[in-house]
């Protein structure tokens, strides 16, 4: 019969050392710089043009905007 190819096991060691997953800050900012960024949010809605979007999705997004 035919010969079977050996199984190849790949290993991902990108998170094995633990240093890359620690919660170190990317940049040092003051509290006032962080506070101004809390209120920013962008929502992109793609493909919502039907009846369900008009009845449910857009009113829900508007209610989030009002909050």
Helices and strands as residue ranges (DSSP letters): G 19-21, H 31-38, H 51-52, I 53-57, H 58-66
